């Protein structure tokens, strides 16, 4: 009996002693499994599609940065373009007044309501024509040809009517016809006139209203004249009801068109070198 009781007490003591160890090991196993699962979540890999999209975004960013750097390098290599842009920005804020071309090609007086901006290559000058706070038309001044002689007094009137400073008027008219073909318009009339001592070849054309009705029919007028060996073209476009006012202002521009002081002062020097 005593031996049986002693064995029972020994077994009970062993069980009581093993219980804390079992619960501790179970807790440790649970914690390790939780930490390993959380570690797996943190180390989750992205799909192939995600990596393709990520690499595509990086390529687009690098391409945009390369284009920006190339543009900055081009502007740094051509300081005239940057200077002209600054001059043009100041010109856009003004309406009317004398305008001198940044490269000294010409000087002219803009009527009230006209604002101008030189093209990026400096080859032409664009105008916005406004009245009563709204835009009513537009115009473009550009050099289209070099003079091939002069309208001397000995030349017959028939010859003068066929040329403008040696350039055939048919060639000038053809430039307008080609533009009308592109714009689905047509030439209405062409003639020559004298504006304040300038011989001017005028071509009148018209374009229809736009298909959506937002743009009304436009009256287009092209003025060709010669100034210091260059044939200039002043092309205007305005609604039919505003064409007479724009035509009067255009004749003021043609009258004021002249070579700027810089170009005039350099001309004798170049002639002396030759």
Buried (B, 14 or more C-beta within 10 A) or exposed (E): EEEEEEEEEEEEEEEEEEEEEEEEEEEEEEEEEEEEEEEEEEEEEEEEEEEEEEEEEEEEEEEEEEEEEEEEEEEEEEEEBEEBBEBBEEBEEEBEEEBBBBBBBBBBBBBEBBBBBBEEEBEBBBBBBBBEEEEBBBBBBBBBBEBEEEBEEEBEEEEBEEBBBBBEBEBBBEBBBEBBEEBEBEBEEBEBEEBEEBBBBBBBBBBEEEEEEEEBEBBBBBBBBBBBEBBBBBBBBBBEEBBEBBBEBBBBBBBBBBBBEBBEEEEEEEEEEE
